[in-house]
Amino acid sequence: MTNYVTISIPEELYRRAEKWIKENGSFSSVDELIKFLIEEFIGGETEEVYTPEQEEEIKERLRRLGYL
């Protein structure tokens, strides 16, 4: 079971993240975007193995962002 905590960010930053998500369609929520960014920034502290479906979803996101 994963426990969660709440973090605070400026409302303007939250609104910008919402707008970016709507324009890019890469994430379903600001929470998902923030989690992704933190995991990417911090790096390999937790090694996860992705299912084939998760890998395809990640590849699709990267394609939409223009990285693939």
N, C-alpha and C positions, 0 to 999 in steps of 0.2 A: 504494500500500500504506500502510495506517495503522499506525503504531507505537503501542504502549500502554505505560503505566506503572502502577504499583500505588500506591494511596493507602491510608492507615490512618485508620480512624474508630473511636470507642469501640464496643465490642461491644454495649452496651446500645442505642446509636443504630442499629446494624445490625439488631438484633432488632426494634426498633420499626418500622423500614422494612419488614422482612419481614412483620410483622403487618399493617401498613397495606396492603401489596400484596395479601395474602391476603383482607383484608376488602373491598378496592375492586376488585380484578381489573384494574386499569388498566395495570399493567406486568408483564412476565414475569419480571423479576429485580430485585434491588437495584441491580446495575450499570446496568441500563437506566434505573431511576428516578434514580439519581445523575447519570448523563450528561444526562438530560433537565433536571434541576434546574440543573445547572451551565450548560448552554446557555441556559436561560431567564434565569438570573440575570445572566450575562455579556452576553447580548444578541447584537446583530448583528455581532459580530466576524467571523463566518464566515457568509456569505450562502449558504443552501442553497435549491435548488429541489426541491420535493417532487413525487413522482409522484402521479397521481390516487389511487392505492391508499394511499399514505402519508398524503395529505391526509384521506382518508376515515377512516383509522385514528385520526388525530389528532382529528378531529371526534367520533368515537365515544368516545374517551377523555374529551374535554371534556363530552360528554353524560352519561357515567357519573359524572363529578365534579360535575354539576349546573350547569355553566357555559353549556350550550346547551339 
